[in-house]
Amino acid sequence: MVPGDINTRTGGYRYDKAIIQSLQQQGWTVELVSLDGHYPFPDETDRQSAHSQLESIPDDSTVVFDGLAYSVLPDQLKTHQQRLRFIALIHHPLAMETGISTASAALLTDLETRALACATHVITTSQSTADSLHHFAVPTNKLSVVCPGTDPAPVATGSSSAGLDMLCVATLTPRKGHAVLIEALAQLKDERWHLYLVGSPDRDSITFEQLKAQCEAFSMESRVTFLGELDEQQLAIRFEQSDLFVLASFHEGYGMVLDEAIAYGLPVVATAGGALSDTLPVEAGLLSPPGDVHALAGNLRRVMQDKQLMKELRQGALHARKSIRSWRTAAQEFETAIMKSHYLNV
């Protein structure tokens, strides 16, 4: 069960879709149930619709439920808890989202805690996220960690420009730290660089307009290009033509996009938000504390000025890409977690 369209181009949805496809390839029968509604803040109509869809699922079914909706439906889950085996798939706790109010965080904490109590098992996409769930009273024996896989990719050829072409692929929301990245680059206008931002302008139009205004305030409109949402072929071309991948996120449940950058052999400058410090191979990039503009600017200046450092990071990325894990491996671990949930439920 997922909220909305499984083809939505975010890391969470791509994880869900890849796991479904890989499980099907391994012989599993998977029925996708899409929930309509305004998640993670459903209204009463959305909650009633979710109840009806749960009601239509046969008794004793195993329901893998994406946390974007699962975590905010505790009452509906409790109604069906005795006849369905719920496996909560948590990419990152909703209450830890950047930019939400204190009241919203408190509400989400309560909802998630009650919802997770209804789960037979909980699967997270990183150890960092698993560790964070002690705040929601999830016992260790109910947890499994299944990190994402990554599709193979060709080695990036890089740009043909005289400066550094940087790529950031991230939803335009406050948590992804674009404003921090732009402010850091404003300190480096004496260097030669161009930033390409991939992400839909429609998912959070307020943040998109704020970022455009920020670029204008720093007189950087000609050096920051908003590419919008790209399809897989367009995105592959952009990866191949980039020199450096950048991400200034405040928190990531895993950070699949870093693995994708490494698959192309791209060096990375990022923040250590959430699981990112575990995701990024140490030899392939530089990390700074989330929200630290000056530290991020310093790392960016280092790679812009130090050709030997860039060469070493590039070699590190090329080495790391050889051991990128496959979606087949991820699906096998997911299968094990499902079977573990059955065993615990006996």
Legacy VTK file of the C-alpha trace (Angstrom):
# vtk DataFile Version 3.0
C-alpha trace
ASCII
DATASET POLYDATA
POINTS 346 float
0.000 0.000 0.000
1.360 3.384 -1.034
-0.177 6.859 -1.045
-0.682 8.227 -4.538
1.205 7.250 -7.686
3.976 4.632 -7.379
5.716 6.376 -10.305
6.239 9.567 -8.290
9.898 10.525 -8.708
11.163 10.550 -5.139
13.585 8.181 -3.458
10.868 6.608 -1.324
8.578 5.768 -4.217
11.478 4.538 -6.341
12.505 2.243 -3.502
8.952 0.870 -3.222
8.662 0.311 -6.961
12.061 -1.376 -7.277
11.336 -3.720 -4.352
7.949 -4.657 -5.823
9.478 -5.425 -9.230
12.348 -7.409 -7.713
10.030 -9.462 -5.482
7.862 -10.250 -8.493
10.960 -11.411 -10.372
11.685 -13.731 -7.440
8.229 -15.306 -7.779
6.196 -13.321 -5.272
2.632 -12.236 -6.012
2.373 -8.554 -5.154
-0.832 -6.532 -5.401
-0.292 -2.774 -5.374
-2.925 -0.736 -3.541
-2.745 3.047 -4.114
-4.336 5.348 -1.567
-5.867 8.629 -2.633
-5.528 11.522 -0.259
-3.425 14.330 1.138
-0.670 12.411 2.886
0.897 12.790 5.388
-2.021 14.988 6.496
-5.163 13.086 5.388
-8.621 14.477 5.989
-11.606 12.489 7.225
-12.549 11.463 3.672
-9.041 10.143 3.076
-9.090 8.173 6.335
-12.469 6.657 5.530
-11.233 5.691 2.062
-8.171 4.020 3.584
-10.423 2.081 5.971
-12.545 0.871 3.060
-9.495 -0.252 1.099
-8.127 -2.101 4.115
-11.533 -3.692 4.621
-11.393 -5.148 1.106
-8.116 -7.009 1.779
-8.640 -10.713 2.666
-7.974 -11.951 6.193
-4.425 -13.155 6.997
-2.874 -11.082 4.206
0.532 -9.511 4.692
0.307 -5.792 4.024
3.556 -3.889 3.424
2.518 -0.291 4.029
4.607 2.751 3.081
5.173 4.965 6.098
4.071 8.174 4.380
0.502 6.936 4.851
0.902 4.139 7.399
2.254 6.435 10.091
-0.815 8.697 10.118
-3.585 6.062 10.147
-3.349 4.471 13.616
-7.099 4.195 14.205
-7.726 2.513 10.855
-4.799 0.136 11.419
-5.991 -0.824 14.887
-9.405 -1.780 13.478
-7.767 -4.339 11.156
-4.775 -5.276 13.309
-6.124 -8.687 14.370
-6.845 -9.970 10.864
-4.000 -8.442 8.788
-0.226 -8.629 9.218
1.055 -5.067 8.866
4.669 -4.448 7.890
5.456 -0.745 8.172
8.021 0.456 5.623
9.626 3.539 7.164
11.935 5.649 5.001
12.270 8.276 7.735
9.983 9.329 10.597
7.476 11.956 9.483
7.815 13.804 12.783
11.464 14.527 11.909
10.607 16.432 8.728
12.376 19.781 8.414
10.270 22.940 8.396
7.131 21.664 10.129
5.725 23.383 13.194
6.218 22.145 16.749
2.517 21.319 16.896
2.699 19.278 13.668
5.761 17.407 14.928
3.982 16.569 18.191
0.885 15.387 16.321
2.939 13.215 13.974
4.928 11.739 16.871
1.697 10.656 18.557
0.224 9.250 15.337
3.407 7.388 14.378
3.878 5.901 17.825
0.338 4.519 17.828
0.561 3.333 14.218
3.882 1.534 14.713
2.401 -0.294 17.717
0.007 -1.966 15.228
2.822 -3.367 13.066
3.831 -6.998 13.152
7.196 -5.868 11.824
8.924 -2.652 10.745
11.353 -2.361 7.826
13.578 0.713 7.566
15.846 1.712 4.701
18.873 2.495 6.897
20.319 1.714 10.291
20.094 5.415 11.116
16.324 5.347 10.656
16.054 2.110 12.634
17.954 3.718 15.505
15.623 6.730 15.461
12.550 4.568 15.993
13.304 4.054 19.674
11.680 7.504 20.014
8.474 5.810 18.842
8.692 2.818 21.216
9.518 0.258 18.492
11.289 -2.770 20.033
14.494 -3.944 18.349
13.136 -7.428 17.645
10.425 -5.906 15.429
12.976 -4.121 13.212
14.741 -5.084 9.997
17.009 -2.844 7.924
16.902 -3.233 4.138
19.072 -0.644 2.416
18.257 0.283 -1.197
19.884 -1.182 -4.269
21.157 0.814 -7.228
20.839 0.311 -10.957
24.136 0.021 -12.862
25.190 3.139 -14.770
27.940 4.212 -17.181
30.875 6.252 -15.922
30.170 9.978 -16.241
32.191 11.759 -18.907
31.824 15.105 -17.141
31.104 18.515 -18.609
32.992 20.266 -21.352
32.826 23.612 -19.571
35.857 25.411 -18.162
34.295 25.483 -14.687
32.685 22.879 -12.453
29.209 21.654 -13.406
27.416 20.535 -10.239
24.258 18.461 -10.072
21.722 18.266 -7.247
18.784 15.846 -7.541
16.340 16.393 -4.695
12.716 17.326 -4.098
12.404 21.093 -3.686
11.398 21.043 -0.026
13.013 22.674 3.038
14.500 19.378 4.282
16.700 19.050 1.202
18.662 22.176 2.119
18.720 23.916 -1.256
18.679 27.305 0.473
21.830 26.346 2.401
23.510 25.214 -0.819
22.645 28.422 -2.660
23.869 30.552 0.247
27.123 28.588 0.334
27.648 29.097 -3.390
26.999 32.825 -2.958
30.309 32.884 -1.089
32.039 31.375 -4.141
31.025 33.730 -6.925
34.713 34.308 -7.649
35.018 30.641 -8.691
33.888 29.103 -11.992
30.884 26.860 -11.494
27.294 26.180 -12.525
24.601 24.436 -10.473
21.841 22.323 -12.022
18.869 21.539 -9.770
16.595 18.609 -10.638
13.247 18.521 -8.834
9.595 19.281 -9.513
8.617 22.943 -8.970
5.039 21.865 -8.220
5.423 19.610 -5.172
6.233 22.583 -2.918
5.665 25.716 -4.984
6.362 28.025 -2.039
9.866 26.603 -1.565
10.481 26.766 -5.317
9.581 30.452 -5.452
11.708 31.166 -2.378
14.718 29.486 -3.960
14.300 31.455 -7.177
14.051 34.668 -5.177
17.174 33.702 -3.244
19.111 33.239 -6.480
17.946 36.641 -7.670
18.941 38.257 -4.364
22.452 36.859 -4.771
22.536 37.783 -8.494
23.070 34.135 -9.392
20.157 33.574 -11.800
22.556 32.812 -14.652
24.567 30.325 -12.586
21.743 28.225 -11.102
19.459 26.335 -13.482
16.185 24.789 -12.316
15.631 21.812 -14.611
12.338 20.645 -13.120
11.470 16.967 -12.936
13.320 14.821 -15.494
12.481 11.372 -16.827
15.009 8.555 -16.439
16.710 9.133 -19.795
17.032 12.885 -19.267
18.340 12.362 -15.739
20.913 9.836 -16.933
22.242 12.355 -19.450
22.507 15.008 -16.744
24.438 12.628 -14.463
26.792 11.716 -17.302
27.530 15.370 -18.098
28.206 16.467 -14.499
31.524 16.910 -12.691
30.317 16.838 -9.084
27.190 15.803 -7.187
26.015 18.021 -4.328
23.371 17.581 -1.626
22.794 19.822 1.402
19.968 17.869 3.035
19.158 18.316 6.722
18.061 14.690 7.077
17.885 11.613 4.869
16.515 8.201 5.769
19.159 6.766 3.453
20.097 9.022 0.540
19.630 6.797 -2.520
20.718 9.598 -4.820
24.260 9.437 -3.404
24.511 5.786 -4.432
23.263 6.775 -7.877
25.933 9.466 -8.155
28.584 6.940 -7.088
27.257 4.499 -9.721
28.226 7.129 -12.309
31.642 7.580 -10.688
30.840 11.127 -9.552
32.580 12.640 -6.521
30.207 14.086 -3.922
30.023 17.089 -1.614
27.152 16.659 0.849
25.998 17.134 4.411
25.963 14.467 7.103
22.197 14.695 7.678
20.587 11.507 8.974
22.010 8.452 7.206
24.125 10.358 4.672
27.357 9.889 6.608
26.782 6.119 6.417
25.696 6.153 2.771
28.606 8.119 1.293
31.878 6.157 0.949
34.547 8.161 2.760
36.931 8.036 -0.198
34.343 9.399 -2.638
33.276 12.693 -1.079
33.346 15.397 1.549
30.747 15.918 4.278
29.841 18.942 6.384
27.337 19.354 9.232
23.750 19.917 8.023
22.789 23.584 7.945
26.421 24.796 8.212
26.738 27.227 5.309
30.390 28.104 5.921
31.530 24.478 6.237
29.709 23.545 3.035
31.180 26.544 1.215
34.627 25.543 2.451
34.315 22.011 1.072
33.014 23.319 -2.234
35.909 25.767 -2.517
38.356 22.943 -1.780
37.139 20.819 -4.676
37.014 23.838 -6.984
40.596 24.870 -6.245
42.358 21.564 -5.535
42.597 19.508 -8.722
44.471 16.730 -6.934
41.690 16.419 -4.361
39.081 16.213 -7.115
41.141 13.523 -8.829
41.362 11.523 -5.600
37.636 11.820 -4.917
36.883 10.806 -8.477
39.106 7.744 -8.105
37.375 6.972 -4.819
33.971 7.119 -6.493
35.146 4.892 -9.350
36.418 2.375 -6.812
33.244 2.531 -4.706
30.958 2.002 -7.709
32.368 -1.513 -8.107
30.715 -2.598 -4.866
27.343 -0.864 -5.236
24.650 -3.325 -4.143
21.959 -4.530 -6.521
18.198 -4.329 -6.163
18.188 -8.140 -6.326
20.207 -8.233 -3.100
17.888 -5.672 -1.507
14.830 -7.711 -2.507
16.325 -10.898 -1.064
16.831 -9.087 2.252
13.286 -7.722 2.029
11.996 -11.255 1.493
13.877 -12.390 4.600
12.303 -9.557 6.607
8.814 -10.562 5.448
9.443 -14.159 6.460
10.782 -12.969 9.830
7.541 -11.073 10.387
5.575 -14.282 9.730
7.721 -16.183 12.221
7.258 -13.521 14.902
3.517 -13.522 14.298
3.103 -17.269 14.845
LINES 1 347
346 0 1 2 3 4 5 6 7 8 9 10 11 12 13 14 15 16 17 18 19 20 21 22 23 24 25 26 27 28 29 30 31 32 33 34 35 36 37 38 39 40 41 42 43 44 45 46 47 48 49 50 51 52 53 54 55 56 57 58 59 60 61 62 63 64 65 66 67 68 69 70 71 72 73 74 75 76 77 78 79 80 81 82 83 84 85 86 87 88 89 90 91 92 93 94 95 96 97 98 99 100 101 102 103 104 105 106 107 108 109 110 111 112 113 114 115 116 117 118 119 120 121 122 123 124 125 126 127 128 129 130 131 132 133 134 135 136 137 138 139 140 141 142 143 144 145 146 147 148 149 150 151 152 153 154 155 156 157 158 159 160 161 162 163 164 165 166 167 168 169 170 171 172 173 174 175 176 177 178 179 180 181 182 183 184 185 186 187 188 189 190 191 192 193 194 195 196 197 198 199 200 201 202 203 204 205 206 207 208 209 210 211 212 213 214 215 216 217 218 219 220 221 222 223 224 225 226 227 228 229 230 231 232 233 234 235 236 237 238 239 240 241 242 243 244 245 246 247 248 249 250 251 252 253 254 255 256 257 258 259 260 261 262 263 264 265 266 267 268 269 270 271 272 273 274 275 276 277 278 279 280 281 282 283 284 285 286 287 288 289 290 291 292 293 294 295 296 297 298 299 300 301 302 303 304 305 306 307 308 309 310 311 312 313 314 315 316 317 318 319 320 321 322 323 324 325 326 327 328 329 330 331 332 333 334 335 336 337 338 339 340 341 342 343 344 345
